[in-house]
Amino acid sequence: MAYIGNNIPAGSYRKLSDISSGFNGVTTTFQLSVPPSTSAYYVTPTSVYQLLISVGGIIQNPGVDYTLSGSQIVF
């Protein structure tokens, strides 16, 4: 059966650095980066819809559960 719909975009997928240790009930802003997590490795998505975010195994809703501010994610 052929695929019907918009073309599936091709690109590179990267796993971002784990920020789970930073969740403390107060902090809501985290830096998006790929390992080794230095400023040279910061990631700046152009849209919240470019990210697939899972917190505690639960997929988060872009624009509702989190937003972006440059290379930072805000919960």
N, CA, C and O atoms as a Tripos MOL2 file, in Angstrom:
@<TRIPOS>MOLECULE
protein
  300   299    75     0     0
PROTEIN
NO_CHARGES

@<TRIPOS>ATOM
      1 N           0.8520   -1.1740    0.0000 N.3       1 MET1
      2 CA          0.0000    0.0000    0.0000 C.3       1 MET1
      3 C           0.8980    1.2390    0.0000 C.2       1 MET1
      4 O           1.8570    1.3120    0.7690 O.2       1 MET1
      5 N           0.5980    2.1830   -0.8360 N.am      2 ALA2
      6 CA          1.3660    3.4160   -0.9490 C.3       2 ALA2
      7 C           1.0570    4.3490    0.2190 C.2       2 ALA2
      8 O          -0.0180    4.2840    0.8160 O.2       2 ALA2
      9 N           2.0050    5.2050    0.5280 N.am      3 TYR3
     10 CA          1.8280    6.2100    1.5780 C.3       3 TYR3
     11 C           1.0460    7.3800    1.0010 C.2       3 TYR3
     12 O           1.3630    7.8650   -0.0850 O.2       3 TYR3
     13 N           0.0260    7.8350    1.7190 N.am      4 ILE4
     14 CA         -0.7750    8.9740    1.3020 C.3       4 ILE4
     15 C          -0.5950   10.0750    2.3350 C.2       4 ILE4
     16 O          -0.7580    9.8350    3.5310 O.2       4 ILE4
     17 N          -0.2660   11.2640    1.8920 N.am      5 GLY5
     18 CA         -0.0940   12.3900    2.8030 C.3       5 GLY5
     19 C           1.1350   13.1980    2.4380 C.2       5 GLY5
     20 O           1.7260   13.0030    1.3760 O.2       5 GLY5
     21 N           1.5170   14.1100    3.3280 N.am      6 ASN6
     22 CA          2.6980   14.9430    3.1070 C.3       6 ASN6
     23 C           3.9480   14.0790    3.1210 C.2       6 ASN6
     24 O           3.9900   13.0280    3.7590 O.2       6 ASN6
     25 N           4.9610   14.5400    2.4090 N.am      7 ASN7
     26 CA          6.2360   13.8340    2.4200 C.3       7 ASN7
     27 C           6.7920   13.7730    3.8350 C.2       7 ASN7
     28 O           6.6860   14.7370    4.5940 O.2       7 ASN7
     29 N           7.3730   12.6590    4.1790 N.am      8 ILE8
     30 CA          8.0110   12.5160    5.4820 C.3       8 ILE8
     31 C           9.3640   13.1980    5.4080 C.2       8 ILE8
     32 O          10.1910   12.8270    4.5750 O.2       8 ILE8
     33 N           9.6140   14.1960    6.2640 N.am      9 PRO9
     34 CA         10.8910   14.9080    6.1910 C.3       9 PRO9
     35 C          12.0440   14.0010    6.6060 C.2       9 PRO9
     36 O          11.9330   13.2090    7.5420 O.2       9 PRO9
     37 N          13.1320   14.1380    5.8960 N.am     10 ALA10
     38 CA         14.3440   13.3920    6.2270 C.3      10 ALA10
     39 C          15.3210   14.3390    6.8800 C.2      10 ALA10
     40 O          15.4170   15.5040    6.4930 O.2      10 ALA10
     41 N          16.0210   13.8660    7.8340 N.am     11 GLY11
     42 CA         17.0010   14.7040    8.5120 C.3      11 GLY11
     43 C          17.7540   13.9050    9.5410 C.2      11 GLY11
     44 O          17.5890   12.6910    9.6570 O.2      11 GLY11
     45 N          18.5620   14.5870   10.2680 N.am     12 SER12
     46 CA         19.3290   13.8980   11.2930 C.3      12 SER12
     47 C          18.5870   13.9840   12.6240 C.2      12 SER12
     48 O          18.0130   15.0140   12.9780 O.2      12 SER12
     49 N          18.6170   12.9010   13.3230 N.am     13 TYR13
     50 CA         18.0060   12.8500   14.6420 C.3      13 TYR13
     51 C          19.1220   12.7610   15.6620 C.2      13 TYR13
     52 O          20.0460   11.9610   15.5090 O.2      13 TYR13
     53 N          19.0430   13.5850   16.7140 N.am     14 ARG14
     54 CA         20.0750   13.5790   17.7450 C.3      14 ARG14
     55 C          19.4230   13.4630   19.1080 C.2      14 ARG14
     56 O          18.3960   14.0870   19.3740 O.2      14 ARG14
     57 N          20.0230   12.6670   19.9570 N.am     15 LYS15
     58 CA         19.5560   12.5590   21.3280 C.3      15 LYS15
     59 C          20.2290   13.6640   22.1250 C.2      15 LYS15
     60 O          21.4540   13.7870   22.1310 O.2      15 LYS15
     61 N          19.4030   14.4750   22.8030 N.am     16 LEU16
     62 CA         19.9320   15.5890   23.5790 C.3      16 LEU16
     63 C          20.4470   15.1090   24.9280 C.2      16 LEU16
     64 O          20.1340   14.0020   25.3680 O.2      16 LEU16
     65 N          21.2270   15.9420   25.5680 N.am     17 SER17
     66 CA         21.7580   15.6200   26.8900 C.3      17 SER17
     67 C          20.6220   15.4080   27.8800 C.2      17 SER17
     68 O          19.5920   16.0770   27.7990 O.2      17 SER17
     69 N          20.8030   14.4910   28.8040 N.am     18 ASP18
     70 CA         19.8080   14.1720   29.8250 C.3      18 ASP18
     71 C          19.7350   15.3120   30.8410 C.2      18 ASP18
     72 O          20.7390   15.6550   31.4660 O.2      18 ASP18
     73 N          18.5500   15.8970   31.0060 N.am     19 ILE19
     74 CA         18.3790   17.0100   31.9560 C.3      19 ILE19
     75 C          17.6230   16.5700   33.2060 C.2      19 ILE19
     76 O          17.2890   17.3990   34.0520 O.2      19 ILE19
     77 N          17.3530   15.2730   33.3270 N.am     20 SER20
     78 CA         16.5080   14.7900   34.4270 C.3      20 SER20
     79 C          17.0760   15.0960   35.8010 C.2      20 SER20
     80 O          16.3160   15.2650   36.7540 O.2      20 SER20
     81 N          18.3900   15.1700   35.9240 N.am     21 SER21
     82 CA         18.9750   15.4620   37.2380 C.3      21 SER21
     83 C          18.7070   16.9040   37.6720 C.2      21 SER21
     84 O          18.8390   17.2250   38.8520 O.2      21 SER21
     85 N          18.3320   17.7730   36.7340 N.am     22 GLY22
     86 CA         18.0640   19.1700   37.0620 C.3      22 GLY22
     87 C          16.6590   19.4400   37.5630 C.2      22 GLY22
     88 O          16.3820   20.5320   38.0590 O.2      22 GLY22
     89 N          15.7510   18.4510   37.4420 N.am     23 PHE23
     90 CA         14.3810   18.6440   37.9190 C.3      23 PHE23
     91 C          14.3750   18.6070   39.4460 C.2      23 PHE23
     92 O          14.6930   17.5880   40.0600 O.2      23 PHE23
     93 N          14.0070   19.7370   40.0410 N.am     24 ASN24
     94 CA         14.0110   19.8250   41.5000 C.3      24 ASN24
     95 C          12.7340   20.4520   42.0500 C.2      24 ASN24
     96 O          12.6600   20.7570   43.2400 O.2      24 ASN24
     97 N          11.7390   20.6460   41.2080 N.am     25 GLY25
     98 CA         10.4960   21.2470   41.6550 C.3      25 GLY25
     99 C          10.4920   22.7640   41.5720 C.2      25 GLY25
    100 O           9.4490   23.3930   41.7580 O.2      25 GLY25
    101 N          11.6570   23.3650   41.2920 N.am     26 VAL26
    102 CA         11.7610   24.8230   41.2220 C.3      26 VAL26
    103 C          12.2460   25.2560   39.8350 C.2      26 VAL26
    104 O          11.6790   26.1720   39.2380 O.2      26 VAL26
    105 N          13.2800   24.6090   39.3310 N.am     27 THR27
    106 CA         13.8730   24.9640   38.0440 C.3      27 THR27
    107 C          12.9370   24.5710   36.9080 C.2      27 THR27
    108 O          12.4510   23.4410   36.8570 O.2      27 THR27
    109 N          12.6830   25.5130   35.9910 N.am     28 THR28
    110 CA         11.7900   25.2440   34.8690 C.3      28 THR28
    111 C          12.4540   25.4630   33.5170 C.2      28 THR28
    112 O          11.8620   25.1360   32.4880 O.2      28 THR28
    113 N          13.6640   26.0060   33.4930 N.am     29 THR29
    114 CA         14.3690   26.3000   32.2470 C.3      29 THR29
    115 C          15.6480   25.4820   32.1790 C.2      29 THR29
    116 O          16.4320   25.4540   33.1280 O.2      29 THR29
    117 N          15.8520   24.8160   31.0490 N.am     30 PHE30
    118 CA         17.0100   23.9470   30.8790 C.3      30 PHE30
    119 C          17.6450   24.1980   29.5220 C.2      30 PHE30
    120 O          16.9580   24.5060   28.5480 O.2      30 PHE30
    121 N          18.9680   24.0610   29.4680 N.am     31 GLN31
    122 CA         19.7250   24.2440   28.2330 C.3      31 GLN31
    123 C          19.5940   23.0040   27.3550 C.2      31 GLN31
    124 O          19.7530   21.8830   27.8400 O.2      31 GLN31
    125 N          19.3070   23.1940   26.0720 N.am     32 LEU32
    126 CA         19.2750   22.0940   25.1150 C.3      32 LEU32
    127 C          20.6610   21.9440   24.5010 C.2      32 LEU32
    128 O          21.1880   22.8900   23.9170 O.2      32 LEU32
    129 N          21.2430   20.7780   24.6290 N.am     33 SER33
    130 CA         22.5610   20.5310   24.0550 C.3      33 SER33
    131 C          22.7240   19.0440   23.7820 C.2      33 SER33
    132 O          21.9690   18.2140   24.2890 O.2      33 SER33
    133 N          23.7130   18.7300   22.9800 N.am     34 VAL34
    134 CA         24.0940   17.3370   22.7630 C.3      34 VAL34
    135 C          25.3810   17.1070   23.5370 C.2      34 VAL34
    136 O          26.1690   18.0350   23.7110 O.2      34 VAL34
    137 N          25.6060   15.8880   24.0030 N.am     35 PRO35
    138 CA         26.8390   15.6280   24.7630 C.3      35 PRO35
    139 C          28.0530   16.0670   23.9700 C.2      35 PRO35
    140 O          28.0930   15.8260   22.7630 O.2      35 PRO35
    141 N          29.0400   16.6930   24.5750 N.am     36 PRO36
    142 CA         29.3250   16.7840   25.9980 C.3      36 PRO36
    143 C          28.7310   17.9940   26.7100 C.2      36 PRO36
    144 O          29.2130   18.3640   27.7810 O.2      36 PRO36
    145 N          27.7200   18.6090   26.1610 N.am     37 SER37
    146 CA         26.9280   19.6540   26.8380 C.3      37 SER37
    147 C          27.6690   20.9550   27.1100 C.2      37 SER37
    148 O          27.3360   21.6500   28.0710 O.2      37 SER37
    149 N          28.6450   21.3040   26.3140 N.am     38 THR38
    150 CA         29.2820   22.6080   26.4440 C.3      38 THR38
    151 C          28.5990   23.5720   25.4700 C.2      38 THR38
    152 O          27.8250   23.1440   24.6150 O.2      38 THR38
    153 N          28.8820   24.8550   25.5980 N.am     39 SER39
    154 CA         28.2010   25.8550   24.7730 C.3      39 SER39
    155 C          28.4000   25.6110   23.2800 C.2      39 SER39
    156 O          27.5650   26.0280   22.4770 O.2      39 SER39
    157 N          29.4750   24.9540   22.8950 N.am     40 ALA40
    158 CA         29.7090   24.6540   21.4820 C.3      40 ALA40
    159 C          28.7040   23.6260   20.9560 C.2      40 ALA40
    160 O          28.5540   23.4690   19.7440 O.2      40 ALA40
    161 N          28.0240   22.9350   21.8560 N.am     41 TYR41
    162 CA         27.0880   21.8810   21.4760 C.3      41 TYR41
    163 C          25.6320   22.2360   21.7680 C.2      41 TYR41
    164 O          24.7820   21.3460   21.8050 O.2      41 TYR41
    165 N          25.3270   23.5180   21.9770 N.am     42 TYR42
    166 CA         23.9540   23.9450   22.2100 C.3      42 TYR42
    167 C          23.1270   23.7180   20.9450 C.2      42 TYR42
    168 O          23.6280   23.8590   19.8300 O.2      42 TYR42
    169 N          21.8680   23.3690   21.1300 N.am     43 VAL43
    170 CA         20.9500   23.1170   20.0260 C.3      43 VAL43
    171 C          19.8630   24.1810   20.0720 C.2      43 VAL43
    172 O          19.2680   24.4140   21.1250 O.2      43 VAL43
    173 N          19.5960   24.8340   18.9360 N.am     44 THR44
    174 CA         18.5720   25.8700   18.8630 C.3      44 THR44
    175 C          17.5360   25.4760   17.8180 C.2      44 THR44
    176 O          17.6900   25.8130   16.6440 O.2      44 THR44
    177 N          16.4810   24.7670   18.2240 N.am     45 PRO45
    178 CA         15.4260   24.4020   17.2740 C.3      45 PRO45
    179 C          14.6590   25.6420   16.8340 C.2      45 PRO45
    180 O          14.5890   26.6270   17.5690 O.2      45 PRO45
    181 N          14.0900   25.5940   15.6430 N.am     46 THR46
    182 CA         13.3060   26.7300   15.1620 C.3      46 THR46
    183 C          11.8390   26.6160   15.5560 C.2      46 THR46
    184 O          11.0870   27.5840   15.4470 O.2      46 THR46
    185 N          11.4290   25.4270   16.0160 N.am     47 SER47
    186 CA         10.0320   25.2180   16.3930 C.3      47 SER47
    187 C           9.9450   24.1580   17.4920 C.2      47 SER47
    188 O          10.7500   23.2270   17.5320 O.2      47 SER47
    189 N           8.9670   24.3060   18.3770 N.am     48 VAL48
    190 CA          8.7470   23.2910   19.4130 C.3      48 VAL48
    191 C           8.3520   21.9610   18.7900 C.2      48 VAL48
    192 O           8.5160   20.9090   19.4090 O.2      48 VAL48
    193 N           7.8330   22.0040   17.5680 N.am     49 TYR49
    194 CA          7.3680   20.7910   16.8980 C.3      49 TYR49
    195 C           8.5140   19.9630   16.3220 C.2      49 TYR49
    196 O           8.2790   18.8820   15.7830 O.2      49 TYR49
    197 N           9.7410   20.4500   16.4270 N.am     50 GLN50
    198 CA         10.9060   19.6900   15.9860 C.3      50 GLN50
    199 C          11.3990   18.7390   17.0700 C.2      50 GLN50
    200 O          12.2790   17.9160   16.8170 O.2      50 GLN50
    201 N          10.8490   18.8430   18.2620 N.am     51 LEU51
    202 CA         11.3340   18.0590   19.3960 C.3      51 LEU51
    203 C          10.3240   17.0050   19.8300 C.2      51 LEU51
    204 O           9.1140   17.2070   19.7320 O.2      51 LEU51
    205 N          10.8350   15.8910   20.3050 N.am     52 LEU52
    206 CA         10.0250   14.8600   20.9430 C.3      52 LEU52
    207 C          10.5530   14.7680   22.3690 C.2      52 LEU52
    208 O          11.6350   14.2300   22.5990 O.2      52 LEU52
    209 N           9.7900   15.2930   23.3290 N.am     53 ILE53
    210 CA         10.2290   15.3860   24.7120 C.3      53 ILE53
    211 C           9.4520   14.3950   25.5720 C.2      53 ILE53
    212 O           8.2220   14.3520   25.5460 O.2      53 ILE53
    213 N          10.1930   13.6100   26.3250 N.am     54 SER54
    214 CA          9.6070   12.6440   27.2460 C.3      54 SER54
    215 C          10.1070   12.9620   28.6540 C.2      54 SER54
    216 O          11.3120   13.0600   28.8830 O.2      54 SER54
    217 N           9.1860   13.1220   29.5850 N.am     55 VAL55
    218 CA          9.5330   13.3630   30.9910 C.3      55 VAL55
    219 C           8.9220   12.2370   31.8070 C.2      55 VAL55
    220 O           7.7000   12.1020   31.8820 O.2      55 VAL55
    221 N           9.7740   11.4370   32.4130 N.am     56 GLY56
    222 CA          9.2900   10.3020   33.1990 C.3      56 GLY56
    223 C           8.5300    9.2960   32.3500 C.2      56 GLY56
    224 O           7.6270    8.6180   32.8420 O.2      56 GLY56
    225 N           8.8960    9.1970   31.0650 N.am     57 GLY57
    226 CA          8.2380    8.2610   30.1700 C.3      57 GLY57
    227 C           6.9490    8.7810   29.5610 C.2      57 GLY57
    228 O           6.2750    8.0550   28.8300 O.2      57 GLY57
    229 N           6.5970   10.0280   29.8500 N.am     58 ILE58
    230 CA          5.3680   10.6120   29.3170 C.3      58 ILE58
    231 C           5.7350   11.6490   28.2580 C.2      58 ILE58
    232 O           6.4660   12.5990   28.5360 O.2      58 ILE58
    233 N           5.2250   11.4590   27.0490 N.am     59 ILE59
    234 CA          5.4890   12.3880   25.9510 C.3      59 ILE59
    235 C           4.7920   13.7110   26.2530 C.2      59 ILE59
    236 O           3.6070   13.7360   26.5850 O.2      59 ILE59
    237 N           5.5410   14.8130   26.1330 N.am     60 GLN60
    238 CA          5.0260   16.1450   26.4190 C.3      60 GLN60
    239 C           4.4370   16.7840   25.1590 C.2      60 GLN60
    240 O           4.9000   16.5250   24.0480 O.2      60 GLN60
    241 N           3.4190   17.6140   25.3410 N.am     61 ASN61
    242 CA          2.7480   18.3020   24.2340 C.3      61 ASN61
    243 C           3.4850   19.5980   23.9070 C.2      61 ASN61
    244 O           3.5840   20.4800   24.7610 O.2      61 ASN61
    245 N           4.0110   19.7300   22.6700 N.am     62 PRO62
    246 CA          4.7270   20.9540   22.3020 C.3      62 PRO62
    247 C           3.8260   22.1770   22.3600 C.2      62 PRO62
    248 O           2.6770   22.1350   21.9230 O.2      62 PRO62
    249 N           4.3560   23.2630   22.9030 N.am     63 GLY63
    250 CA          3.6050   24.5060   23.0050 C.3      63 GLY63
    251 C           2.6420   24.5470   24.1690 C.2      63 GLY63
    252 O           2.1480   25.6190   24.5190 O.2      63 GLY63
    253 N           2.3610   23.4060   24.7800 N.am     64 VAL64
    254 CA          1.4630   23.3320   25.9360 C.3      64 VAL64
    255 C           2.2680   22.9990   27.1910 C.2      64 VAL64
    256 O           2.2470   23.7410   28.1730 O.2      64 VAL64
    257 N           2.9750   21.8740   27.1420 N.am     65 ASP65
    258 CA          3.7660   21.4310   28.2890 C.3      65 ASP65
    259 C           5.1480   22.0740   28.3220 C.2      65 ASP65
    260 O           5.7710   22.1550   29.3800 O.2      65 ASP65
    261 N           5.6220   22.5250   27.1790 N.am     66 TYR66
    262 CA          6.9300   23.1950   27.1210 C.3      66 TYR66
    263 C           6.9510   24.1690   25.9580 C.2      66 TYR66
    264 O           6.2140   24.0180   24.9840 O.2      66 TYR66
    265 N           7.8140   25.1750   26.0790 N.am     67 THR67
    266 CA          8.0580   26.1430   25.0140 C.3      67 THR67
    267 C           9.5750   26.2610   24.8350 C.2      67 THR67
    268 O          10.3480   25.6570   25.5790 O.2      67 THR67
    269 N           9.9780   27.0340   23.8560 N.am     68 LEU68
    270 CA         11.3910   27.2560   23.6130 C.3      68 LEU68
    271 C          11.7300   28.7270   23.7710 C.2      68 LEU68
    272 O          10.9250   29.6070   23.4660 O.2      68 LEU68
    273 N          12.9350   28.9720   24.2510 N.am     69 SER69
    274 CA         13.4790   30.3080   24.3050 C.3      69 SER69
    275 C          14.9280   30.2040   23.8380 C.2      69 SER69
    276 O          15.8390   29.9690   24.6320 O.2      69 SER69
    277 N          15.1210   30.3860   22.5340 N.am     70 GLY70
    278 CA         16.4590   30.2020   21.9580 C.3      70 GLY70
    279 C          16.8600   28.7510   22.0730 C.2      70 GLY70
    280 O          16.1740   27.8650   21.5620 O.2      70 GLY70
    281 N          17.9890   28.5020   22.7530 N.am     71 SER71
    282 CA         18.4740   27.1320   22.9160 C.3      71 SER71
    283 C          18.0790   26.5480   24.2710 C.2      71 SER71
    284 O          18.7170   25.6210   24.7690 O.2      71 SER71
    285 N          17.0140   27.1040   24.8600 N.am     72 GLN72
    286 CA         16.5420   26.6070   26.1570 C.3      72 GLN72
    287 C          15.1070   26.1150   26.0470 C.2      72 GLN72
    288 O          14.3110   26.6490   25.2740 O.2      72 GLN72
    289 N          14.7910   25.0930   26.8270 N.am     73 ILE73
    290 CA         13.4360   24.5790   26.9200 C.3      73 ILE73
    291 C          12.8510   25.0420   28.2470 C.2      73 ILE73
    292 O          13.5180   24.9960   29.2810 O.2      73 ILE73
    293 N          11.6020   25.4880   28.2070 N.am     74 VAL74
    294 CA         10.9330   26.0170   29.4000 C.3      74 VAL74
    295 C           9.6800   25.1960   29.6540 C.2      74 VAL74
    296 O           8.7950   25.1070   28.8030 O.2      74 VAL74
    297 N           9.6180   24.6010   30.8320 N.am     75 PHE75
    298 CA          8.4400   23.8100   31.2230 C.3      75 PHE75
    299 C           7.4710   24.6500   32.0280 C.2      75 PHE75
    300 O           6.4230   24.1550   32.4430 O.2      75 PHE75
@<TRIPOS>BOND
     1     1     2 1
     2     2     3 1
     3     3     4 2
     4     3     5 am
     5     5     6 1
     6     6     7 1
     7     7     8 2
     8     7     9 am
     9     9    10 1
    10    10    11 1
    11    11    12 2
    12    11    13 am
    13    13    14 1
    14    14    15 1
    15    15    16 2
    16    15    17 am
    17    17    18 1
    18    18    19 1
    19    19    20 2
    20    19    21 am
    21    21    22 1
    22    22    23 1
    23    23    24 2
    24    23    25 am
    25    25    26 1
    26    26    27 1
    27    27    28 2
    28    27    29 am
    29    29    30 1
    30    30    31 1
    31    31    32 2
    32    31    33 am
    33    33    34 1
    34    34    35 1
    35    35    36 2
    36    35    37 am
    37    37    38 1
    38    38    39 1
    39    39    40 2
    40    39    41 am
    41    41    42 1
    42    42    43 1
    43    43    44 2
    44    43    45 am
    45    45    46 1
    46    46    47 1
    47    47    48 2
    48    47    49 am
    49    49    50 1
    50    50    51 1
    51    51    52 2
    52    51    53 am
    53    53    54 1
    54    54    55 1
    55    55    56 2
    56    55    57 am
    57    57    58 1
    58    58    59 1
    59    59    60 2
    60    59    61 am
    61    61    62 1
    62    62    63 1
    63    63    64 2
    64    63    65 am
    65    65    66 1
    66    66    67 1
    67    67    68 2
    68    67    69 am
    69    69    70 1
    70    70    71 1
    71    71    72 2
    72    71    73 am
    73    73    74 1
    74    74    75 1
    75    75    76 2
    76    75    77 am
    77    77    78 1
    78    78    79 1
    79    79    80 2
    80    79    81 am
    81    81    82 1
    82    82    83 1
    83    83    84 2
    84    83    85 am
    85    85    86 1
    86    86    87 1
    87    87    88 2
    88    87    89 am
    89    89    90 1
    90    90    91 1
    91    91    92 2
    92    91    93 am
    93    93    94 1
    94    94    95 1
    95    95    96 2
    96    95    97 am
    97    97    98 1
    98    98    99 1
    99    99   100 2
   100    99   101 am
   101   101   102 1
   102   102   103 1
   103   103   104 2
   104   103   105 am
   105   105   106 1
   106   106   107 1
   107   107   108 2
   108   107   109 am
   109   109   110 1
   110   110   111 1
   111   111   112 2
   112   111   113 am
   113   113   114 1
   114   114   115 1
   115   115   116 2
   116   115   117 am
   117   117   118 1
   118   118   119 1
   119   119   120 2
   120   119   121 am
   121   121   122 1
   122   122   123 1
   123   123   124 2
   124   123   125 am
   125   125   126 1
   126   126   127 1
   127   127   128 2
   128   127   129 am
   129   129   130 1
   130   130   131 1
   131   131   132 2
   132   131   133 am
   133   133   134 1
   134   134   135 1
   135   135   136 2
   136   135   137 am
   137   137   138 1
   138   138   139 1
   139   139   140 2
   140   139   141 am
   141   141   142 1
   142   142   143 1
   143   143   144 2
   144   143   145 am
   145   145   146 1
   146   146   147 1
   147   147   148 2
   148   147   149 am
   149   149   150 1
   150   150   151 1
   151   151   152 2
   152   151   153 am
   153   153   154 1
   154   154   155 1
   155   155   156 2
   156   155   157 am
   157   157   158 1
   158   158   159 1
   159   159   160 2
   160   159   161 am
   161   161   162 1
   162   162   163 1
   163   163   164 2
   164   163   165 am
   165   165   166 1
   166   166   167 1
   167   167   168 2
   168   167   169 am
   169   169   170 1
   170   170   171 1
   171   171   172 2
   172   171   173 am
   173   173   174 1
   174   174   175 1
   175   175   176 2
   176   175   177 am
   177   177   178 1
   178   178   179 1
   179   179   180 2
   180   179   181 am
   181   181   182 1
   182   182   183 1
   183   183   184 2
   184   183   185 am
   185   185   186 1
   186   186   187 1
   187   187   188 2
   188   187   189 am
   189   189   190 1
   190   190   191 1
   191   191   192 2
   192   191   193 am
   193   193   194 1
   194   194   195 1
   195   195   196 2
   196   195   197 am
   197   197   198 1
   198   198   199 1
   199   199   200 2
   200   199   201 am
   201   201   202 1
   202   202   203 1
   203   203   204 2
   204   203   205 am
   205   205   206 1
   206   206   207 1
   207   207   208 2
   208   207   209 am
   209   209   210 1
   210   210   211 1
   211   211   212 2
   212   211   213 am
   213   213   214 1
   214   214   215 1
   215   215   216 2
   216   215   217 am
   217   217   218 1
   218   218   219 1
   219   219   220 2
   220   219   221 am
   221   221   222 1
   222   222   223 1
   223   223   224 2
   224   223   225 am
   225   225   226 1
   226   226   227 1
   227   227   228 2
   228   227   229 am
   229   229   230 1
   230   230   231 1
   231   231   232 2
   232   231   233 am
   233   233   234 1
   234   234   235 1
   235   235   236 2
   236   235   237 am
   237   237   238 1
   238   238   239 1
   239   239   240 2
   240   239   241 am
   241   241   242 1
   242   242   243 1
   243   243   244 2
   244   243   245 am
   245   245   246 1
   246   246   247 1
   247   247   248 2
   248   247   249 am
   249   249   250 1
   250   250   251 1
   251   251   252 2
   252   251   253 am
   253   253   254 1
   254   254   255 1
   255   255   256 2
   256   255   257 am
   257   257   258 1
   258   258   259 1
   259   259   260 2
   260   259   261 am
   261   261   262 1
   262   262   263 1
   263   263   264 2
   264   263   265 am
   265   265   266 1
   266   266   267 1
   267   267   268 2
   268   267   269 am
   269   269   270 1
   270   270   271 1
   271   271   272 2
   272   271   273 am
   273   273   274 1
   274   274   275 1
   275   275   276 2
   276   275   277 am
   277   277   278 1
   278   278   279 1
   279   279   280 2
   280   279   281 am
   281   281   282 1
   282   282   283 1
   283   283   284 2
   284   283   285 am
   285   285   286 1
   286   286   287 1
   287   287   288 2
   288   287   289 am
   289   289   290 1
   290   290   291 1
   291   291   292 2
   292   291   293 am
   293   293   294 1
   294   294   295 1
   295   295   296 2
   296   295   297 am
   297   297   298 1
   298   298   299 1
   299   299   300 2
@<TRIPOS>SUBSTRUCTURE
     1 MET1         2 RESIDUE 1 A MET
     2 ALA2         6 RESIDUE 1 A ALA
     3 TYR3        10 RESIDUE 1 A TYR
     4 ILE4        14 RESIDUE 1 A ILE
     5 GLY5        18 RESIDUE 1 A GLY
     6 ASN6        22 RESIDUE 1 A ASN
     7 ASN7        26 RESIDUE 1 A ASN
     8 ILE8        30 RESIDUE 1 A ILE
     9 PRO9        34 RESIDUE 1 A PRO
    10 ALA10       38 RESIDUE 1 A ALA
    11 GLY11       42 RESIDUE 1 A GLY
    12 SER12       46 RESIDUE 1 A SER
    13 TYR13       50 RESIDUE 1 A TYR
    14 ARG14       54 RESIDUE 1 A ARG
    15 LYS15       58 RESIDUE 1 A LYS
    16 LEU16       62 RESIDUE 1 A LEU
    17 SER17       66 RESIDUE 1 A SER
    18 ASP18       70 RESIDUE 1 A ASP
    19 ILE19       74 RESIDUE 1 A ILE
    20 SER20       78 RESIDUE 1 A SER
    21 SER21       82 RESIDUE 1 A SER
    22 GLY22       86 RESIDUE 1 A GLY
    23 PHE23       90 RESIDUE 1 A PHE
    24 ASN24       94 RESIDUE 1 A ASN
    25 GLY25       98 RESIDUE 1 A GLY
    26 VAL26      102 RESIDUE 1 A VAL
    27 THR27      106 RESIDUE 1 A THR
    28 THR28      110 RESIDUE 1 A THR
    29 THR29      114 RESIDUE 1 A THR
    30 PHE30      118 RESIDUE 1 A PHE
    31 GLN31      122 RESIDUE 1 A GLN
    32 LEU32      126 RESIDUE 1 A LEU
    33 SER33      130 RESIDUE 1 A SER
    34 VAL34      134 RESIDUE 1 A VAL
    35 PRO35      138 RESIDUE 1 A PRO
    36 PRO36      142 RESIDUE 1 A PRO
    37 SER37      146 RESIDUE 1 A SER
    38 THR38      150 RESIDUE 1 A THR
    39 SER39      154 RESIDUE 1 A SER
    40 ALA40      158 RESIDUE 1 A ALA
    41 TYR41      162 RESIDUE 1 A TYR
    42 TYR42      166 RESIDUE 1 A TYR
    43 VAL43      170 RESIDUE 1 A VAL
    44 THR44      174 RESIDUE 1 A THR
    45 PRO45      178 RESIDUE 1 A PRO
    46 THR46      182 RESIDUE 1 A THR
    47 SER47      186 RESIDUE 1 A SER
    48 VAL48      190 RESIDUE 1 A VAL
    49 TYR49      194 RESIDUE 1 A TYR
    50 GLN50      198 RESIDUE 1 A GLN
    51 LEU51      202 RESIDUE 1 A LEU
    52 LEU52      206 RESIDUE 1 A LEU
    53 ILE53      210 RESIDUE 1 A ILE
    54 SER54      214 RESIDUE 1 A SER
    55 VAL55      218 RESIDUE 1 A VAL
    56 GLY56      222 RESIDUE 1 A GLY
    57 GLY57      226 RESIDUE 1 A GLY
    58 ILE58      230 RESIDUE 1 A ILE
    59 ILE59      234 RESIDUE 1 A ILE
    60 GLN60      238 RESIDUE 1 A GLN
    61 ASN61      242 RESIDUE 1 A ASN
    62 PRO62      246 RESIDUE 1 A PRO
    63 GLY63      250 RESIDUE 1 A GLY
    64 VAL64      254 RESIDUE 1 A VAL
    65 ASP65      258 RESIDUE 1 A ASP
    66 TYR66      262 RESIDUE 1 A TYR
    67 THR67      266 RESIDUE 1 A THR
    68 LEU68      270 RESIDUE 1 A LEU
    69 SER69      274 RESIDUE 1 A SER
    70 GLY70      278 RESIDUE 1 A GLY
    71 SER71      282 RESIDUE 1 A SER
    72 GLN72      286 RESIDUE 1 A GLN
    73 ILE73      290 RESIDUE 1 A ILE
    74 VAL74      294 RESIDUE 1 A VAL
    75 PHE75      298 RESIDUE 1 A PHE
